[in-house]
Every structure is written in C-alpha cells, then in structure tokens.
Amino acid sequence: MNKNYIPTINISSLIKNNFETQNAFNTIKEIEKACINIGFFQITGHGINLKEIKKTCEVGNKFFNLPDSKKRKLSPKKWNNKNKNLYRGYFPNDVNGKEGLDIGDLKVTKKYSSNLNNQYIEFLNLDECFNKSSINILNKYFDNIYRLSETLFKSVIKLNKKNPDISSAAFSRLKTLSTLRFNYYPNQTKPVEISKQDGVALGCETHVDSGIFTVLYQDRKGGLQVQNRKNKKWYDVPFNKKALVVNTGRALEYLSKGKFKATNHRVLWNKSKRLSVPFFFEPSYDFKMNQSFLNNSKSKNNGEIYEKFLNKSLKKFIEYQR
C-alpha cells in the first residue's frame, strides 16, 4: 500500500486562530486540497501534548479492561435496562466486533439534560467507572480536541471568505452533538466483514462519517484504510505518534455543496488488541443545515436541523440500532 497517499499538514500557524497571515493562508489551502482530493489528512503542530494523548488512551484502555458487569453500568438501555440513556455510553463487542464508549460534552449535567429533554443530549455518569483523575483527563482532552476541531472548521469558513466567528452559530458547547469515542478492538476471532470489493478481512465495516470532521488518534497497530474516490483502491493511513488523523464527514459534504466529500474508510482485521480514539465534531442539535452557511449563494431550502440529519445517518450503523 502507498503510505504517501495521505498528506501530513503542520497546522501550527492556525492554532492561535489568526487566519490572516501568509503561513495560515498556505496551510488553509493545503487543507482545502486534501479535503477535495482525498478527504483525509494527518495534522502535526496541533497543540495537543503527546503526554495528554497518551494519558487519554490509558484511561480508555483501563476502562475496557474492567469486568463486563462494571462496564455495562455505563451502557444505554439496550444493554442495561436500569439506565434511561439511549445514545451515550458503552456498547459491548458482540454488537459489531468491537467495544465502544461514546461520551458527549462532559459539561452537560444531569439537570441540564433533563430540562432540555433532547434525544442526543444525555448525561453520562462517569463516576460509575472512572475516578476523578481520569474524568479530569477526559474533560481536558474533550476541551482541547473540540477547540482544535473548531479551528479546522474556521479555516474552512475562511476559505469561503466569511468571518470564522460564524462557527459559533453552528457549534454551541452545551448543544453540540459532538462525541468523544473510544473504539476497542479485542482479539477478534473472525472478521466483522469480508470486503465485497477486494475480499479483504475487516475489523470495521466500510463507511463514511456523519459530522463535519472526525479527528482521530490511532495506536501504532494502525489498520485504518482510505479509499481513493477515483480508482477505488485502498491506502493505509500510517501511524504517526505526533499526528492526528482528520477526515471529512457527510455534514461538511452537504454544507459545502459536495465540494468536500465524505470518504469511504475501513479498518483491517487485526488479531491483536487495538485502540482508536475518534472525536466526531458535530454541530448543535438545532443548527439549520442551510447550504448558504458556507456559500454566499442563496439557498431555497431553509435546511433541516442537524438532529434530524444525524438521525438518518446513524441508521446505517448497527451499534446505533437501539
């Protein structure tokens, strides 16, 4: 596999949210090129300390090593009928070959969630499985990866010659549907899927993501592959301990009128344990997906709210059939 297919972009010029410098402009053009041609790129100079990423992974690995009965304390109602949550929480590996933990904005309180009564804004009581130190690590990582994702989105807004600050209209912390997920691939005895295209054994099915961007840390086991849209061949995303992997999702494809397409990706079947930590950067539940948001052209369609957009997208994933 060609390991140079996925570009690596140093985004340090964007981190202070100053998009006016020549270096920032050059970086934004690199991001544009990667989004248009591939839909995937790796970023360095992202401002998140490697020790912080390592600590976050350690928290995830420690959770997945807990007894099943302990982990299921955080499961949605489908796997723990004592819980009310339908969306946030832990799902076991008999669902789709991998275990997962979906964490929403950690600033969401039980009271806020109850008063809002939205199907996706759910309070997850992390005290059931994590100590205060671990929760602090998760809080810090969510804050930093959210801020980083917003910087990437602001760069896309800047491309369209609009004020980057309009991102706040699409993303409001307590209303965002963004998800910090831990994917844990155990010692899989058999593949989840055999690719119909090339017969390759997979540990995660071929799919595209729902949101604006996914910002992912994958461990050194690797296994993530991206499909070239033109020749349909598959390319490895190489492990880079200093980099985070970024890909475009269906929401960005829609808002950009197809300019930035969501790209097929998959994970190869790996008989050894593997952890990945994707952050799905998703708008506020009530954000109107109007295509004039990023483009100056007027749209006849006022746009459906993101909550409904996401609801349709999630139906394709077996772990969300709840």
ZADO-1210 file (C-alpha; in nm, 4 decimals, padded with zeros to 6 digits):
<atoms>
<atom x="00.0000" y="00.0000" z="00.0000" code="MET" pos="1"/>
<atom x="00.1205" y="00.3522" z="-00.0797" code="ASN" pos="2"/>
<atom x="00.1864" y="00.5197" z="00.2552" code="LYS" pos="3"/>
<atom x="00.2375" y="00.8626" z="00.0993" code="ASN" pos="4"/>
<atom x="-00.1205" y="00.8900" z="-00.0222" code="TYR" pos="5"/>
<atom x="-00.2331" y="01.0658" z="00.2969" code="ILE" pos="6"/>
<atom x="-00.0756" y="01.4141" z="00.3263" code="PRO" pos="7"/>
<atom x="00.0629" y="01.5444" z="00.6554" code="THR" pos="8"/>
<atom x="-00.0041" y="01.9130" z="00.7273" code="ILE" pos="9"/>
<atom x="00.1572" y="02.1215" z="01.0003" code="ASN" pos="10"/>
<atom x="-00.1258" y="02.3444" z="01.1257" code="ILE" pos="11"/>
<atom x="00.0709" y="02.5372" z="01.3894" code="SER" pos="12"/>
<atom x="00.0045" y="02.8625" z="01.2000" code="SER" pos="13"/>
<atom x="-00.3702" y="02.8192" z="01.2674" code="LEU" pos="14"/>
<atom x="-00.3627" y="02.7285" z="01.6359" code="ILE" pos="15"/>
<atom x="-00.3890" y="03.0861" z="01.7645" code="LYS" pos="16"/>
<atom x="-00.6926" y="03.1391" z="01.5389" code="ASN" pos="17"/>
<atom x="-00.5126" y="03.4050" z="01.3395" code="ASN" pos="18"/>
<atom x="-00.6134" y="03.3266" z="00.9833" code="PHE" pos="19"/>
<atom x="-00.4726" y="03.6432" z="00.8271" code="GLU" pos="20"/>
<atom x="-00.1030" y="03.5546" z="00.7915" code="THR" pos="21"/>
<atom x="00.0537" y="03.4189" z="00.4738" code="GLN" pos="22"/>
<atom x="00.1527" y="03.0979" z="00.6566" code="ASN" pos="23"/>
<atom x="-00.2061" y="03.0496" z="00.7701" code="ALA" pos="24"/>
<atom x="-00.3334" y="03.1065" z="00.4152" code="PHE" pos="25"/>
<atom x="-00.0897" y="02.8479" z="00.2787" code="ASN" pos="26"/>
<atom x="-00.1956" y="02.5971" z="00.5442" code="THR" pos="27"/>
<atom x="-00.5647" y="02.6512" z="00.4715" code="ILE" pos="28"/>
<atom x="-00.5022" y="02.5908" z="00.1009" code="LYS" pos="29"/>
<atom x="-00.3262" y="02.2642" z="00.1891" code="GLU" pos="30"/>
<atom x="-00.6305" y="02.1597" z="00.3938" code="ILE" pos="31"/>
<atom x="-00.8594" y="02.2517" z="00.1049" code="GLU" pos="32"/>
<atom x="-00.6555" y="02.0429" z="-00.1394" code="LYS" pos="33"/>
<atom x="-00.6545" y="01.7413" z="00.0955" code="ALA" pos="34"/>
<atom x="-01.0303" y="01.7671" z="00.1576" code="CYS" pos="35"/>
<atom x="-01.1109" y="01.7918" z="-00.2136" code="ILE" pos="36"/>
<atom x="-00.8748" y="01.5246" z="-00.3423" code="ASN" pos="37"/>
<atom x="-00.8711" y="01.2692" z="-00.0612" code="ILE" pos="38"/>
<atom x="-01.0989" y="01.3573" z="00.2297" code="GLY" pos="39"/>
<atom x="-00.8256" y="01.2530" z="00.4740" code="PHE" pos="40"/>
<atom x="-00.5091" y="01.4144" z="00.6065" code="PHE" pos="41"/>
<atom x="-00.2850" y="01.3981" z="00.9130" code="GLN" pos="42"/>
<atom x="-00.2077" y="01.7056" z="01.1211" code="ILE" pos="43"/>
<atom x="00.1004" y="01.7906" z="01.3235" code="THR" pos="44"/>
<atom x="00.1599" y="02.1093" z="01.5201" code="GLY" pos="45"/>
<atom x="-00.1946" y="02.0699" z="01.6517" code="HIS" pos="46"/>
<atom x="-00.1143" y="02.1948" z="02.0010" code="GLY" pos="47"/>
<atom x="-00.2286" y="01.8867" z="02.1959" code="ILE" pos="48"/>
<atom x="00.0504" y="01.7494" z="02.4126" code="ASN" pos="49"/>
<atom x="00.1537" y="01.3911" z="02.3305" code="LEU" pos="50"/>
<atom x="00.1566" y="01.3073" z="02.7030" code="LYS" pos="51"/>
<atom x="-00.2069" y="01.4191" z="02.7222" code="GLU" pos="52"/>
<atom x="-00.2991" y="01.1910" z="02.4318" code="ILE" pos="53"/>
<atom x="-00.1148" y="00.9018" z="02.5993" code="LYS" pos="54"/>
<atom x="-00.2953" y="00.9630" z="02.9291" code="LYS" pos="55"/>
<atom x="-00.6303" y="00.9708" z="02.7469" code="THR" pos="56"/>
<atom x="-00.5537" y="00.6367" z="02.5800" code="CYS" pos="57"/>
<atom x="-00.4539" y="00.4908" z="02.9166" code="GLU" pos="58"/>
<atom x="-00.7913" y="00.5944" z="03.0597" code="VAL" pos="59"/>
<atom x="-00.9643" y="00.4207" z="02.7690" code="GLY" pos="60"/>
<atom x="-00.7598" y="00.1013" z="02.7947" code="ASN" pos="61"/>
<atom x="-00.8154" y="00.0863" z="03.1697" code="LYS" pos="62"/>
<atom x="-01.1912" y="00.1123" z="03.1156" code="PHE" pos="63"/>
<atom x="-01.2020" y="-00.1706" z="02.8604" code="PHE" pos="64"/>
<atom x="-01.0060" y="-00.3948" z="03.0983" code="ASN" pos="65"/>
<atom x="-01.2825" y="-00.3645" z="03.3596" code="LEU" pos="66"/>
<atom x="-01.5183" y="-00.6600" z="03.4153" code="PRO" pos="67"/>
<atom x="-01.8138" y="-00.6674" z="03.1761" code="ASP" pos="68"/>
<atom x="-02.0614" y="-00.6072" z="03.4592" code="SER" pos="69"/>
<atom x="-01.8760" y="-00.2896" z="03.5573" code="LYS" pos="70"/>
<atom x="-01.8571" y="-00.1533" z="03.2014" code="LYS" pos="71"/>
<atom x="-02.2283" y="-00.2149" z="03.1466" code="ARG" pos="72"/>
<atom x="-02.3069" y="00.0304" z="03.4243" code="LYS" pos="73"/>
<atom x="-02.2454" y="00.2917" z="03.1544" code="LEU" pos="74"/>
<atom x="-02.4452" y="00.1105" z="02.8856" code="SER" pos="75"/>
<atom x="-02.7568" y="00.2585" z="02.7233" code="PRO" pos="76"/>
<atom x="-03.0907" y="00.0958" z="02.7948" code="LYS" pos="77"/>
<atom x="-03.0488" y="-00.1641" z="02.5183" code="LYS" pos="78"/>
<atom x="-02.7680" y="-00.3345" z="02.7129" code="TRP" pos="79"/>
<atom x="-02.8652" y="-00.2256" z="03.0653" code="ASN" pos="80"/>
<atom x="-03.2377" y="-00.1879" z="03.1277" code="ASN" pos="81"/>
<atom x="-03.1687" y="00.0019" z="03.4516" code="LYS" pos="82"/>
<atom x="-03.0422" y="00.3006" z="03.2512" code="ASN" pos="83"/>
<atom x="-03.2516" y="00.5575" z="03.0656" code="LYS" pos="84"/>
<atom x="-02.9905" y="00.6643" z="02.8106" code="ASN" pos="85"/>
<atom x="-03.0447" y="00.5523" z="02.4520" code="LEU" pos="86"/>
<atom x="-02.7437" y="00.7155" z="02.2862" code="TYR" pos="87"/>
<atom x="-02.4497" y="00.7836" z="02.5165" code="ARG" pos="88"/>
<atom x="-02.2480" y="00.5148" z="02.6873" code="GLY" pos="89"/>
<atom x="-02.0836" y="00.1745" z="02.6425" code="TYR" pos="90"/>
<atom x="-02.1684" y="-00.0908" z="02.3856" code="PHE" pos="91"/>
<atom x="-02.0278" y="-00.4466" z="02.4042" code="PRO" pos="92"/>
<atom x="-01.8249" y="-00.6220" z="02.1335" code="ASN" pos="93"/>
<atom x="-02.0978" y="-00.8693" z="02.0411" code="ASP" pos="94"/>
<atom x="-02.2706" y="-00.5833" z="01.8579" code="VAL" pos="95"/>
<atom x="-02.0212" y="-00.5346" z="01.5786" code="ASN" pos="96"/>
<atom x="-01.6925" y="-00.6965" z="01.6720" code="GLY" pos="97"/>
<atom x="-01.5619" y="-00.4052" z="01.8762" code="LYS" pos="98"/>
<atom x="-01.6399" y="-00.2421" z="02.2080" code="GLU" pos="99"/>
<atom x="-01.7086" y="00.1277" z="02.2252" code="GLY" pos="100"/>
<atom x="-01.7665" y="00.4100" z="02.4697" code="LEU" pos="101"/>
<atom x="-01.9475" y="00.7207" z="02.3438" code="ASP" pos="102"/>
<atom x="-01.9025" y="01.0309" z="02.5589" code="ILE" pos="103"/>
<atom x="-02.0815" y="01.3577" z="02.4864" code="GLY" pos="104"/>
<atom x="-01.9869" y="01.7004" z="02.6147" code="ASP" pos="105"/>
<atom x="-01.8714" y="01.6483" z="02.9715" code="LEU" pos="106"/>
<atom x="-02.0116" y="01.9899" z="03.0665" code="LYS" pos="107"/>
<atom x="-02.3654" y="01.8512" z="03.0259" code="VAL" pos="108"/>
<atom x="-02.5146" y="01.7981" z="03.3735" code="THR" pos="109"/>
<atom x="-02.7968" y="01.5664" z="03.4710" code="LYS" pos="110"/>
<atom x="-03.0206" y="01.8673" z="03.5368" code="LYS" pos="111"/>
<atom x="-02.9407" y="02.0323" z="03.2025" code="TYR" pos="112"/>
<atom x="-03.0056" y="01.7105" z="03.0120" code="SER" pos="113"/>
<atom x="-03.3334" y="01.6506" z="03.1931" code="SER" pos="114"/>
<atom x="-03.4601" y="02.0049" z="03.1325" code="ASN" pos="115"/>
<atom x="-03.3602" y="02.0015" z="02.7651" code="LEU" pos="116"/>
<atom x="-03.5121" y="01.6579" z="02.7020" code="ASN" pos="117"/>
<atom x="-03.3284" y="01.6036" z="02.3722" code="ASN" pos="118"/>
<atom x="-03.2687" y="01.2502" z="02.2440" code="GLN" pos="119"/>
<atom x="-02.8933" y="01.3070" z="02.1945" code="TYR" pos="120"/>
<atom x="-02.8034" y="01.5410" z="02.4815" code="ILE" pos="121"/>
<atom x="-02.7732" y="01.2791" z="02.7546" code="GLU" pos="122"/>
<atom x="-02.5927" y="01.2888" z="03.0867" code="PHE" pos="123"/>
<atom x="-02.3463" y="01.0053" z="03.1358" code="LEU" pos="124"/>
<atom x="-02.2495" y="00.9383" z="03.4975" code="ASN" pos="125"/>
<atom x="-01.8793" y="00.8649" z="03.4509" code="LEU" pos="126"/>
<atom x="-01.8384" y="00.8287" z="03.8302" code="ASP" pos="127"/>
<atom x="-01.9720" y="00.4743" z="03.7862" code="GLU" pos="128"/>
<atom x="-01.6442" y="00.3630" z="03.6237" code="CYS" pos="129"/>
<atom x="-01.3861" y="00.6417" z="03.6468" code="PHE" pos="130"/>
<atom x="-01.2074" y="00.8151" z="03.9324" code="ASN" pos="131"/>
<atom x="-01.1789" y="01.1950" z="03.9481" code="LYS" pos="132"/>
<atom x="-00.8311" y="01.1976" z="03.7974" code="SER" pos="133"/>
<atom x="-00.9479" y="01.0019" z="03.4914" code="SER" pos="134"/>
<atom x="-01.2542" y="01.2248" z="03.4490" code="ILE" pos="135"/>
<atom x="-01.0289" y="01.5311" z="03.4598" code="ASN" pos="136"/>
<atom x="-00.8141" y="01.3806" z="03.1839" code="ILE" pos="137"/>
<atom x="-01.1240" y="01.3147" z="02.9708" code="LEU" pos="138"/>
<atom x="-01.2521" y="01.6670" z="03.0376" code="ASN" pos="139"/>
<atom x="-00.9248" y="01.8245" z="02.9307" code="LYS" pos="140"/>
<atom x="-00.8991" y="01.6132" z="02.6155" code="TYR" pos="141"/>
<atom x="-01.2581" y="01.6880" z="02.5125" code="PHE" pos="142"/>
<atom x="-01.1982" y="02.0617" z="02.5592" code="ASP" pos="143"/>
<atom x="-00.8760" y="02.0575" z="02.3577" code="ASN" pos="144"/>
<atom x="-00.9932" y="01.8343" z="02.0734" code="ILE" pos="145"/>
<atom x="-01.3151" y="02.0378" z="02.0459" code="TYR" pos="146"/>
<atom x="-01.1156" y="02.3611" z="02.0230" code="ARG" pos="147"/>
<atom x="-00.8856" y="02.2066" z="01.7621" code="LEU" pos="148"/>
<atom x="-01.1813" y="02.0838" z="01.5546" code="SER" pos="149"/>
<atom x="-01.3385" y="02.4283" z="01.5652" code="GLU" pos="150"/>
<atom x="-01.0125" y="02.5787" z="01.4384" code="THR" pos="151"/>
<atom x="-01.0235" y="02.3398" z="01.1412" code="LEU" pos="152"/>
<atom x="-01.3846" y="02.4370" z="01.0724" code="PHE" pos="153"/>
<atom x="-01.2997" y="02.8060" z="01.0964" code="LYS" pos="154"/>
<atom x="-01.0321" y="02.7528" z="00.8337" code="SER" pos="155"/>
<atom x="-01.2985" y="02.6121" z="00.6002" code="VAL" pos="156"/>
<atom x="-01.5177" y="02.9168" z="00.6690" code="ILE" pos="157"/>
<atom x="-01.2194" y="03.1412" z="00.5906" code="LYS" pos="158"/>
<atom x="-01.1791" y="02.9625" z="00.2574" code="LEU" pos="159"/>
<atom x="-01.5253" y="03.0869" z="00.1687" code="ASN" pos="160"/>
<atom x="-01.4266" y="03.4455" z="00.2543" code="LYS" pos="161"/>
<atom x="-01.6583" y="03.4587" z="00.5544" code="LYS" pos="162"/>
<atom x="-01.5900" y="03.5567" z="00.9147" code="ASN" pos="163"/>
<atom x="-01.4580" y="03.2486" z="01.1004" code="PRO" pos="164"/>
<atom x="-01.6503" y="03.3583" z="01.4102" code="ASP" pos="165"/>
<atom x="-01.9778" y="03.2453" z="01.2488" code="ILE" pos="166"/>
<atom x="-01.8760" y="02.8954" z="01.3592" code="SER" pos="167"/>
<atom x="-02.0425" y="02.9793" z="01.6923" code="SER" pos="168"/>
<atom x="-02.3791" y="02.9741" z="01.5116" code="ALA" pos="169"/>
<atom x="-02.3218" y="02.6097" z="01.4203" code="ALA" pos="170"/>
<atom x="-02.1457" y="02.4948" z="01.7364" code="PHE" pos="171"/>
<atom x="-02.2623" y="02.5726" z="02.0886" code="SER" pos="172"/>
<atom x="-02.0874" y="02.3678" z="02.3556" code="ARG" pos="173"/>
<atom x="-02.3890" y="02.2517" z="02.5552" code="LEU" pos="174"/>
<atom x="-02.5932" y="02.1855" z="02.2416" code="LYS" pos="175"/>
<atom x="-02.3289" y="02.0232" z="02.0238" code="THR" pos="176"/>
<atom x="-02.3781" y="01.6570" z="01.9343" code="LEU" pos="177"/>
<atom x="-02.0013" y="01.6052" z="01.9208" code="SER" pos="178"/>
<atom x="-01.8841" y="01.2699" z="02.0538" code="THR" pos="179"/>
<atom x="-01.5575" y="01.1522" z="02.2039" code="LEU" pos="180"/>
<atom x="-01.5442" y="00.7813" z="02.1342" code="ARG" pos="181"/>
<atom x="-01.3117" y="00.5046" z="02.2396" code="PHE" pos="182"/>
<atom x="-01.3071" y="00.2091" z="01.9994" code="ASN" pos="183"/>
<atom x="-01.1545" y="-00.1054" z="02.1425" code="TYR" pos="184"/>
<atom x="-01.0869" y="-00.3953" z="01.9094" code="TYR" pos="185"/>
<atom x="-01.0343" y="-00.7098" z="02.1169" code="PRO" pos="186"/>
<atom x="-00.8619" y="-01.0239" z="01.9920" code="ASN" pos="187"/>
<atom x="-01.1174" y="-01.0785" z="01.7178" code="GLN" pos="188"/>
<atom x="-01.1593" y="-01.4460" z="01.6334" code="THR" pos="189"/>
<atom x="-01.3198" y="-01.3651" z="01.2993" code="LYS" pos="190"/>
<atom x="-01.3612" y="-01.0614" z="01.0742" code="PRO" pos="191"/>
<atom x="-01.6663" y="-00.8373" z="01.1059" code="VAL" pos="192"/>
<atom x="-01.6958" y="-00.8258" z="00.7299" code="GLU" pos="193"/>
<atom x="-01.5261" y="-00.9525" z="00.4148" code="ILE" pos="194"/>
<atom x="-01.4981" y="-00.6694" z="00.1655" code="SER" pos="195"/>
<atom x="-01.7179" y="-00.7362" z="-00.1369" code="LYS" pos="196"/>
<atom x="-01.4842" y="-00.5224" z="-00.3429" code="GLN" pos="197"/>
<atom x="-01.1471" y="-00.6895" z="-00.2820" code="ASP" pos="198"/>
<atom x="-01.2102" y="-00.9803" z="-00.0443" code="GLY" pos="199"/>
<atom x="-01.0070" y="-00.8273" z="00.2413" code="VAL" pos="200"/>
<atom x="-01.0962" y="-00.9252" z="00.6001" code="ALA" pos="201"/>
<atom x="-01.2178" y="-00.6256" z="00.8006" code="LEU" pos="202"/>
<atom x="-01.2376" y="-00.5393" z="01.1697" code="GLY" pos="203"/>
<atom x="-01.4639" y="-00.2421" z="01.0977" code="CYS" pos="204"/>
<atom x="-01.7020" y="-00.2131" z="00.8061" code="GLU" pos="205"/>
<atom x="-01.6590" y="00.0254" z="00.5131" code="THR" pos="206"/>
<atom x="-01.8362" y="00.3537" z="00.5933" code="HIS" pos="207"/>
<atom x="-01.8347" y="00.7323" z="00.5877" code="VAL" pos="208"/>
<atom x="-01.8771" y="00.9531" z="00.8963" code="ASP" pos="209"/>
<atom x="-02.1755" y="01.1748" z="00.9731" code="SER" pos="210"/>
<atom x="-02.0353" y="01.5020" z="01.1030" code="GLY" pos="211"/>
<atom x="-01.8175" y="01.7929" z="00.9930" code="ILE" pos="212"/>
<atom x="-01.4768" y="01.6463" z="01.0783" code="PHE" pos="213"/>
<atom x="-01.3557" y="01.3377" z="01.2588" code="THR" pos="214"/>
<atom x="-01.0266" y="01.3897" z="01.4438" code="VAL" pos="215"/>
<atom x="-00.8730" y="01.0556" z="01.5327" code="LEU" pos="216"/>
<atom x="-00.5834" y="00.9151" z="01.7272" code="TYR" pos="217"/>
<atom x="-00.4969" y="00.5593" z="01.6242" code="GLN" pos="218"/>
<atom x="-00.2432" y="00.3494" z="01.8104" code="ASP" pos="219"/>
<atom x="00.0678" y="00.2042" z="01.6492" code="ARG" pos="220"/>
<atom x="-00.1198" y="-00.1110" z="01.5396" code="LYS" pos="221"/>
<atom x="-00.2679" y="00.1021" z="01.2593" code="GLY" pos="222"/>
<atom x="-00.5113" y="-00.0734" z="01.0260" code="GLY" pos="223"/>
<atom x="-00.7081" y="00.2295" z="00.9079" code="LEU" pos="224"/>
<atom x="-00.7503" y="00.2472" z="00.5297" code="GLN" pos="225"/>
<atom x="-00.8902" y="00.5127" z="00.2967" code="VAL" pos="226"/>
<atom x="-01.0452" y="00.4571" z="-00.0435" code="GLN" pos="227"/>
<atom x="-00.9308" y="00.6601" z="-00.3418" code="ASN" pos="228"/>
<atom x="-01.2526" y="00.8004" z="-00.4900" code="ARG" pos="229"/>
<atom x="-01.1269" y="00.7741" z="-00.8481" code="LYS" pos="230"/>
<atom x="-00.9550" y="00.4371" z="-00.8802" code="ASN" pos="231"/>
<atom x="-01.1335" y="00.2780" z="-00.5776" code="LYS" pos="232"/>
<atom x="-00.8038" y="00.1423" z="-00.4427" code="LYS" pos="233"/>
<atom x="-00.7355" y="00.1329" z="-00.0690" code="TRP" pos="234"/>
<atom x="-00.4464" y="00.3118" z="00.1022" code="TYR" pos="235"/>
<atom x="-00.3063" y="00.2751" z="00.4542" code="ASP" pos="236"/>
<atom x="-00.3143" y="00.5653" z="00.6989" code="VAL" pos="237"/>
<atom x="00.0312" y="00.5185" z="00.8551" code="PRO" pos="238"/>
<atom x="00.0802" y="00.5548" z="01.2283" code="PHE" pos="239"/>
<atom x="00.2479" y="00.8807" z="01.3272" code="ASN" pos="240"/>
<atom x="00.2785" y="00.9326" z="01.7020" code="LYS" pos="241"/>
<atom x="00.2944" y="01.3102" z="01.6567" code="LYS" pos="242"/>
<atom x="-00.0080" y="01.3311" z="01.4287" code="ALA" pos="243"/>
<atom x="-00.3855" y="01.3207" z="01.4487" code="LEU" pos="244"/>
<atom x="-00.5867" y="01.1895" z="01.1546" code="VAL" pos="245"/>
<atom x="-00.8612" y="01.4141" z="01.0144" code="VAL" pos="246"/>
<atom x="-01.1379" y="01.3200" z="00.7735" code="ASN" pos="247"/>
<atom x="-01.4405" y="01.4935" z="00.6302" code="THR" pos="248"/>
<atom x="-01.7967" y="01.3815" z="00.7052" code="GLY" pos="249"/>
<atom x="-02.1397" y="01.3942" z="00.5449" code="ARG" pos="250"/>
<atom x="-02.2383" y="01.7200" z="00.7176" code="ALA" pos="251"/>
<atom x="-01.9412" y="01.9048" z="00.5676" code="LEU" pos="252"/>
<atom x="-02.0144" y="01.7477" z="00.2288" code="GLU" pos="253"/>
<atom x="-02.3689" y="01.8827" z="00.2494" code="TYR" pos="254"/>
<atom x="-02.2731" y="02.2317" z="00.3689" code="LEU" pos="255"/>
<atom x="-02.0021" y="02.2616" z="00.1030" code="SER" pos="256"/>
<atom x="-02.2445" y="02.1525" z="-00.1712" code="LYS" pos="257"/>
<atom x="-02.0360" y="01.8430" z="-00.2398" code="GLY" pos="258"/>
<atom x="-01.7004" y="02.0215" z="-00.2653" code="LYS" pos="259"/>
<atom x="-01.5635" y="01.8339" z="00.0374" code="PHE" pos="260"/>
<atom x="-01.6956" y="01.4806" z="00.0007" code="LYS" pos="261"/>
<atom x="-01.7133" y="01.2275" z="00.2827" code="ALA" pos="262"/>
<atom x="-01.4728" y="00.9451" z="00.2050" code="THR" pos="263"/>
<atom x="-01.5073" y="00.5698" z="00.2475" code="ASN" pos="264"/>
<atom x="-01.2760" y="00.4207" z="00.5076" code="HIS" pos="265"/>
<atom x="-01.2394" y="00.0893" z="00.6908" code="ARG" pos="266"/>
<atom x="-01.0232" y="-00.0940" z="00.9444" code="VAL" pos="267"/>
<atom x="-00.8372" y="-00.4135" z="00.8596" code="LEU" pos="268"/>
<atom x="-00.8958" y="-00.7245" z="01.0688" code="TRP" pos="269"/>
<atom x="-00.6199" y="-00.7422" z="01.3277" code="ASN" pos="270"/>
<atom x="-00.5924" y="-01.0388" z="01.5617" code="LYS" pos="271"/>
<atom x="-00.4214" y="-00.8303" z="01.8297" code="SER" pos="272"/>
<atom x="-00.5871" y="-00.5697" z="02.0529" code="LYS" pos="273"/>
<atom x="-00.6226" y="-00.2199" z="01.9109" code="ARG" pos="274"/>
<atom x="-00.7456" y="00.1156" z="02.0443" code="LEU" pos="275"/>
<atom x="-00.8546" y="00.4188" z="01.8472" code="SER" pos="276"/>
<atom x="-00.9926" y="00.7464" z="01.9810" code="VAL" pos="277"/>
<atom x="-01.2053" y="00.9341" z="01.7270" code="PRO" pos="278"/>
<atom x="-01.3674" y="01.2678" z="01.8026" code="PHE" pos="279"/>
<atom x="-01.6762" y="01.3276" z="01.5921" code="PHE" pos="280"/>
<atom x="-01.7129" y="01.7048" z="01.5551" code="PHE" pos="281"/>
<atom x="-02.0856" y="01.7594" z="01.5092" code="GLU" pos="282"/>
<atom x="-02.2967" y="02.0779" z="01.5106" code="PRO" pos="283"/>
<atom x="-02.5565" y="02.1805" z="01.7661" code="SER" pos="284"/>
<atom x="-02.8713" y="01.9710" z="01.7517" code="TYR" pos="285"/>
<atom x="-03.0805" y="02.2719" z="01.6426" code="ASP" pos="286"/>
<atom x="-02.8367" y="02.4073" z="01.3802" code="PHE" pos="287"/>
<atom x="-03.0139" y="02.4542" z="01.0473" code="LYS" pos="288"/>
<atom x="-02.8175" y="02.2765" z="00.7771" code="MET" pos="289"/>
<atom x="-02.8539" y="02.5574" z="00.5248" code="ASN" pos="290"/>
<atom x="-02.6107" y="02.5402" z="00.2320" code="GLN" pos="291"/>
<atom x="-02.5820" y="02.9189" z="00.2263" code="SER" pos="292"/>
<atom x="-02.3969" y="02.8994" z="00.5602" code="PHE" pos="293"/>
<atom x="-02.0628" y="02.8345" z="00.3896" code="LEU" pos="294"/>
<atom x="-02.1522" y="02.9700" z="00.0481" code="ASN" pos="295"/>
<atom x="-02.2590" y="03.3186" z="-00.0491" code="ASN" pos="296"/>
<atom x="-02.5203" y="03.1839" z="-00.2879" code="SER" pos="297"/>
<atom x="-02.8744" y="03.1857" z="-00.1571" code="LYS" pos="298"/>
<atom x="-03.0408" y="02.8545" z="-00.0893" code="SER" pos="299"/>
<atom x="-03.4103" y="02.7984" z="-00.1470" code="LYS" pos="300"/>
<atom x="-03.4019" y="02.5254" z="00.1148" code="ASN" pos="301"/>
<atom x="-03.4017" y="02.6541" z="00.4752" code="ASN" pos="302"/>
<atom x="-03.2347" y="02.3277" z="00.5751" code="GLY" pos="303"/>
<atom x="-03.3311" y="02.0581" z="00.8214" code="GLU" pos="304"/>
<atom x="-03.1905" y="02.0769" z="01.1725" code="ILE" pos="305"/>
<atom x="-02.8776" y="01.8743" z="01.2386" code="TYR" pos="306"/>
<atom x="-03.0506" y="01.6427" z="01.4843" code="GLU" pos="307"/>
<atom x="-03.2682" y="01.5043" z="01.2026" code="LYS" pos="308"/>
<atom x="-02.9726" y="01.4912" z="00.9641" code="PHE" pos="309"/>
<atom x="-02.7756" y="01.2831" z="01.2163" code="LEU" pos="310"/>
<atom x="-03.0712" y="01.0592" z="01.2923" code="ASN" pos="311"/>
<atom x="-03.0902" y="00.9500" z="00.9283" code="LYS" pos="312"/>
<atom x="-02.7152" y="00.8925" z="00.9096" code="SER" pos="313"/>
<atom x="-02.6926" y="00.6775" z="01.2238" code="LEU" pos="314"/>
<atom x="-02.9469" y="00.4259" z="01.0930" code="LYS" pos="315"/>
<atom x="-02.6687" y="00.2788" z="00.8792" code="LYS" pos="316"/>
<atom x="-02.4606" y="00.1795" z="01.1845" code="PHE" pos="317"/>
<atom x="-02.5537" y="-00.1411" z="01.3654" code="ILE" pos="318"/>
<atom x="-02.4281" y="-00.0173" z="01.7038" code="GLU" pos="319"/>
<atom x="-02.6841" y="00.2676" z="01.6911" code="TYR" pos="320"/>
<atom x="-02.9839" y="00.0459" z="01.6146" code="GLN" pos="321"/>
<atom x="-03.1264" y="00.0881" z="01.9628" code="ARG" pos="322"/>
</atoms>
